[in-house]
Amino acid sequence: MQPRDQLTRKEIEVATLVWEGLTNREIAKIIGTTEQVVKNYLRTAFDKLGVWSRLELALYIASHGGVNWVSELGLDAGSQAVNGEVSRVACASR
């Protein structure tokens, strides 16, 4: 069992959005919560993965399949919804 197998769906979603380059505020809007809750998800994901920062989290994801890291966990459907939301937020914020 790899450390990433311990992540919850929300932690995976938040981690993926961080890897995509979104801010905590943008992530909070996408998942319908507050920035503080996003920070909580990140803190627990950092602990589970053994990373210390958003950069290390992004590097972890990149080294474990990048775009495909979610599909390797068997969560394709969720990642497609996340990617659709990312596109909308990225366009809206520009």
C-alpha positions in Angstrom: 0.0 0.0 0.0 1.4 3.4 -1.0 0.9 6.5 1.0 -1.5 8.0 -1.6 -3.8 5.0 -1.0 -4.6 6.5 2.4 -6.0 9.8 0.9 -9.7 10.5 1.0 -11.6 11.5 -2.1 -11.6 15.2 -1.0 -7.9 15.1 -0.2 -7.2 13.7 -3.7 -9.4 16.3 -5.3 -7.7 19.1 -3.4 -4.2 17.7 -4.1 -5.1 17.4 -7.8 -6.3 21.0 -8.0 -3.1 22.2 -6.2 -1.1 20.3 -8.8 -3.1 22.0 -11.5 -2.0 25.4 -10.1 -5.1 26.6 -8.3 -5.1 28.7 -5.2 -6.8 27.7 -1.9 -9.5 30.3 -2.6 -10.2 28.9 -6.1 -10.2 25.3 -4.8 -12.6 26.3 -2.0 -15.0 27.8 -4.6 -14.9 24.6 -6.7 -15.5 22.2 -3.9 -18.0 24.5 -2.2 -16.2 25.1 1.1 -14.0 27.6 2.9 -10.3 28.3 2.4 -9.7 27.0 6.0 -11.3 23.6 5.1 -9.0 23.4 2.0 -6.0 24.1 4.3 -7.2 21.3 6.6 -7.4 18.9 3.6 -3.9 19.9 2.5 -2.4 19.5 6.0 -3.8 16.0 6.3 -2.7 15.1 2.7 0.8 16.5 3.5 1.0 14.3 6.6 -0.2 11.2 4.8 2.2 11.7 1.8 5.2 12.9 3.8 5.5 16.2 2.1 5.9 19.7 3.6 4.7 22.1 0.9 2.4 22.6 -2.1 5.5 22.3 -4.3 6.4 19.0 -2.8 2.8 17.9 -3.2 2.9 18.8 -6.9 6.2 17.0 -7.4 4.8 14.0 -5.6 1.8 13.9 -8.0 4.0 14.5 -11.0 6.3 11.6 -10.0 3.3 9.3 -9.5 1.7 9.7 -12.9 0.8 13.4 -13.1 -2.5 13.6 -15.0 -3.0 9.9 -14.6 -2.3 9.7 -10.9 -6.0 9.8 -10.1 -6.9 7.1 -12.6 -4.2 4.9 -11.1 -6.2 5.1 -7.9 -9.4 4.1 -9.7 -11.1 7.5 -9.4 -11.5 8.5 -13.1 -15.0 9.8 -12.8 -14.1 12.3 -10.1 -11.0 13.6 -11.9 -13.1 14.3 -15.0 -15.4 16.5 -13.0 -12.5 18.2 -11.4 -10.9 18.9 -14.7 -14.1 20.4 -16.0 -14.3 22.7 -13.0 -10.7 23.7 -13.3 -11.3 24.9 -16.9 -14.2 27.0 -15.8 -12.4 28.6 -12.8 -9.2 29.2 -14.8 -11.2 31.0 -17.5 -13.3 33.0 -15.1 -10.3 34.2 -13.1 -8.5 35.6 -16.1 
